[in-house]
Amino acid sequence: MASAETFLNPRKKPRQARARATVSAILQAGAHILEEQGLQGFTTNAVAQRAGVSIGSLYQYFPAREALLAALIRQKRKTLLGALQTASAQSEGQDLTCVLRALIRAGTAHWQQRPALVRSLSYAEATLPMEEETRALKRAILQVVSQALANHAVPRPAEAARDLSALTYGMTDATGVFGPTEVSTLETRILRAAQGYLGMAEGQSSLRNR
């Protein structure tokens, strides 16, 4: 019997350049519709029309609306994880405050860049059976954050990574409309909260004794 997640998978992977271009156009069209109309306006017919492809071409790759949403969610998750990995690598050798700021910025950047899209995809995530993929993503994110904290001798880095990730998600999710100013303020607030959690005085670059 197929798993509950099977219908979320693409029917086939695009092999040739033309097929890859078609899938890319479909995903871009879907993202634009979510930004402009939200989930209510997100239909396979609307996406196909916006992408300039036939509905049959869309169904060659995505068996249902949910599969298209899942593809966009996976794309968003891949971007987020990649941003965190890059931030961790680029801040290596810097003090803990710089590392925290880099990770927080990477974790909130997608909200600043395409807030309406992220909001719609977040709603969709809550309704689709993607639990296994969600757990895998969380493990990967926690591994990045935990290693960054361990590099600075943060006690119980795995536990701290879970708490700081939850703190960042909670504060981001609780914020309403996003723009450059709001995100910058949010990053500062999250950084202060993270420093407080880790026992760092404001402006301090390393840990106090915990």
C-alpha positions, 0 to 999 in steps of 0.5 A, spaced: 500 500 500 502 506 498 504 511 503 500 517 505 506 521 502 506 518 495 501 522 492 506 528 494 511 526 489 512 528 482 510 523 477 517 523 474 523 527 474 525 532 468 531 529 464 532 534 458 533 541 458 526 543 455 523 538 461 527 542 466 525 549 463 518 546 463 518 544 471 521 551 473 516 555 469 511 551 473 514 552 480 515 559 478 508 560 476 505 557 482 510 561 487 507 567 484 500 565 484 501 563 492 504 570 493 498 574 489 492 570 491 494 565 496 492 558 497 485 560 495 487 561 488 492 556 487 489 551 482 493 546 477 489 550 471 491 557 474 498 555 475 498 551 468 495 558 465 500 562 468 506 558 466 504 558 459 503 550 459 498 545 458 494 542 464 496 535 461 504 538 461 503 540 468 500 533 470 506 529 467 510 532 473 505 533 478 499 528 479 495 533 483 495 540 486 498 537 493 504 535 489 505 542 486 505 545 493 509 539 496 515 541 491 514 548 492 515 547 500 521 542 498 524 548 494 523 553 500 526 548 505 532 546 501 533 554 500 533 555 508 537 549 510 543 551 504 542 558 507 544 556 514 549 551 512 553 557 508 552 562 514 555 557 519 561 556 514 562 563 513 562 565 520 567 560 522 572 562 526 568 569 528 565 570 535 559 567 538 555 573 537 557 573 529 555 566 529 548 567 532 547 573 528 549 570 521 544 564 523 538 568 525 539 572 519 539 566 514 533 563 518 529 569 517 531 571 510 526 568 506 521 571 510 524 578 508 525 576 501 518 573 499 513 573 505 507 572 502 509 566 499 512 563 505 506 564 509 502 561 504 507 555 504 507 555 511 499 554 511 500 548 506 505 545 510 500 544 516 495 540 512 500 536 508 502 529 510 510 531 510 511 528 517 518 524 515 521 530 511 519 535 516 523 531 521 529 530 517 529 537 515 529 539 523 534 534 524 539 537 519 537 544 521 539 542 528 545 539 526 548 545 523 546 549 529 548 544 534 555 544 531 556 551 530 554 552 538 559 546 540 565 550 536 564 555 541 564 550 547 556 552 548 554 547 554 549 541 551 549 544 544 544 539 542 539 542 547 541 549 546 540 548 538 533 545 539 531 551 544 534 556 540 531 554 533 524 554 537 525 561 539 527 563 532 521 560 529 516 562 535 518 569 534 518 569 527 511 566 526 508 571 531 510 577 527 505 579 522 507 583 516 514 583 514 519 588 510 526 590 510 525 594 517 521 589 520 526 583 519 532 587 521 528 589 528 526 582 528 533 579 527 535 584 533 530 581 538 532 574 536 539 575 537 538 579 544 533 573 546 538 568 544 544 571 548 539 572 554 538 564 553 546 563 553 547 567 558 551 572 554 551 580 556 548 585 551 554 586 546 558 580 549 562 576 544 562 570 548 559 566 554 559 568 561 560 562 566 553 558 566 
